[in-house]
Amino acid sequence: MAEASPQALARCPFDSGEADVSTDAHLLRRFALHRDEAAFATLVERHGPLVLSVCRRVLGTVQDAEDAFQATFLVLARRASEIREPGLLGNWLYGVASRIARKARVGVSKRQMHEIQVRFLPSLEAPATEANDLGPVLDEELSRLPEKYRAALVLCYLQGKTNEEAAQLLQWPTGTVKGRLARARELLRRRLMRRGLQASALLLATSLASARAKAASVPGPLAEITARAGVGFVGAGSQAAAPSPAAVRLALAMLRSRRSAKFLALMLALLVAGATTWLVGSAAAGWQPFLPNTGGQKAPVAAEPTSPGSPAAQPAVNAAEPCPHHCCGGS
């Protein structure tokens, strides 16, 4: 079994003294450092229902949802050592699954537009969202909430944690959890209203609870293939399974977008730091913007053009020469 490099061991954020071997943090550590397939399979089994439910609500079709499901865990396999808060793995997976499913939905729509003839296009119109079926829209808006609000909602509504259990995982006071849950529900309600959906606080809470109650059970073959594929995706495992080509494309697109975002953020930070250093150094050296020195004098004004008949247009007469017209008494 392939193990992580010394560099990976050094940057792995997990506590090596973790006592409970069943926690997400310990399982992630085992997979990140030792490519432990059993640990990864446990994570797929534990969080698979949450991930598959999101994918099914957003995508609708079984095959597309399973592709997005596999892609989510392929991303987890590649980034297992980078997760800063392994105790909140469910919240992290929810965010990744939601983004992947939305990207997949765009691809599905384009594929349908190419495959179906024009006479069938009216049937592609999305049905109006009913007030008691907020699932897809709710997932989309929930994934866009600020992290501190989304984490509380995912733990308490989608993973069934009590306020006290969520407070322990988030390392917040229980009162903070309650306050942020209330704020998160209000933010969701307002966002749904902006999309033309009237959702009361009671209906919103019911829809969130219903999303957990309808959590999809992951078929055994799908869970097994996904676990083996995740190990193979990082170059480990003697009997790695091949994920679907669509799942690989979705996972690689997600990983590339993450790298691009990091690169852009780094470039922006370097530009800001460089500009700040240059300005501070210039100010210390007494630099001032260059302005032309006119010595307090006004710039010369160009003479206005004159007509040939005006006196100014006549040639000047030299006083040392006699006037050629004999009008000045000259000889």
Secondary structure, 3 states (H helix, E strand, C coil): CCCCCHHHHHHCCCCCCCCCCCCHHHHHHHHHHHCCHHHHHHHHHHHHHHHHHHHHHHHCCHHHHHHHHHHHHHHHHHHHHHCCCHHHHHHHHHHHHHHHHHHHHHHHHHHHHHHCCHHHHHHHCCCCCCCCCCHHHHHHHHHCCCHHHHHHHHHHHHCCCCHHHHHHHHCCCHHHHHHHHHHHHHHHHHHHHHCCCCCCHHHHHHHHHHHHHCCCCCCHHHHHHHHHHHHHHCCCCCCCCCCCHHHHHHHHHHHHHHHHHHHHHHHHHHHHHHHHHHHHHHHHCCCCCCCCCCCCCCCCCCCCCCCCCCHHHCCCCCCCCCCCCCCCCCC
